[in-house]
Amino acid sequence: MNIMITRLITGEEILGEICPESNFTCYVIKNPTSIAAARNPKTDNVDIHMGPWLPLSAEKTVKINSSVVACQYPPVTEILNKYNTLFGSGIVIPNTSYHNMN
């Protein structure tokens, strides 16, 4: 599974599985999910919100013309885990960072 964040030239970011039939002219993305960051005024932390990118579509995949894609990059583990909980196998990847107890 190749889960990536695709940033469009409009500034939108889409999280989803890049399908093998993607090529230089278009990207095929399965389970496209919009992601947005918002500051929580109560905790002063940044919360990440996810939702269907095309909520009214009956299709689970979408083709995006490569001319509107600014870049693609892999998500951090926390975002990948949240996506896998919603759409994937449900497998959560453990966080590899740890604190030195000495």
C-alpha positions in Angstrom: 0.0 0.0 0.0 1.5 3.4 -1.0 -0.2 6.0 1.1 0.8 9.5 0.2 -0.3 13.1 0.7 -0.9 14.9 -2.6 -0.8 18.6 -2.5 -2.6 20.4 -5.2 -1.7 23.7 -6.7 -4.8 25.1 -5.0 -3.3 24.3 -1.6 -5.6 21.4 -0.9 -4.0 18.3 0.6 -5.4 14.8 -0.2 -4.4 11.7 1.7 -4.9 8.4 0.0 -3.5 5.3 -1.6 -1.7 5.9 -4.9 -2.9 3.2 -7.2 -0.4 1.4 -9.6 -2.3 2.6 -12.7 -1.1 6.2 -11.9 1.3 7.6 -14.6 2.9 10.9 -15.7 -0.4 12.3 -16.9 -2.7 11.4 -14.0 -2.7 10.1 -10.5 -5.3 7.5 -9.4 -6.0 7.8 -5.7 -8.1 5.3 -3.7 -10.1 6.5 -0.7 -9.1 10.2 -1.2 -9.4 12.0 2.2 -9.1 15.7 2.8 -6.9 16.7 5.7 -6.9 20.0 7.5 -5.1 21.3 10.6 -6.8 23.5 13.1 -5.6 24.9 16.4 -7.6 23.8 19.4 -8.2 26.9 21.5 -8.7 24.9 24.7 -5.4 23.0 24.5 -3.4 25.2 22.1 -2.5 22.0 20.2 -3.0 21.5 16.5 -5.7 19.0 15.7 -5.8 17.1 12.4 -9.2 16.6 10.8 -9.9 14.1 8.1 -13.0 13.6 5.9 -13.9 12.3 2.5 -12.4 14.5 -0.2 -15.4 14.0 -2.5 -18.2 13.2 0.0 -21.0 12.9 -2.7 -19.1 10.6 -5.0 -20.2 6.9 -5.3 -16.6 6.0 -6.5 -13.8 5.0 -4.1 -11.1 6.2 -6.5 -10.5 9.5 -8.3 -8.2 10.5 -11.2 -6.3 13.7 -10.7 -4.5 15.4 -13.7 -0.8 15.6 -12.9 -0.8 19.2 -14.0 -2.7 20.3 -10.9 -0.4 18.4 -8.5 2.3 20.5 -6.7 4.0 17.6 -4.9 3.5 14.3 -3.1 5.0 13.2 0.2 4.6 10.4 2.7 2.6 11.2 5.9 4.0 11.1 9.4 3.2 8.0 11.3 0.4 9.5 13.4 -1.5 10.6 10.2 -0.9 7.2 8.5 -2.2 5.4 11.6 -5.4 7.5 11.6 -5.9 6.9 7.9 -5.4 3.1 8.3 -7.9 3.1 11.2 -10.5 4.7 8.9 -9.8 3.1 5.5 -7.0 0.6 5.7 -6.3 -2.7 7.5 -6.5 -1.1 10.9 -2.9 -1.9 11.5 -1.2 0.8 13.6 2.5 1.4 13.2 4.2 2.0 16.5 6.0 5.3 17.0 9.7 4.7 16.8 10.8 7.7 18.8 11.5 7.2 22.5 12.8 9.2 25.4 16.1 8.5 27.0 15.4 7.5 30.6 19.0 8.1 31.8 
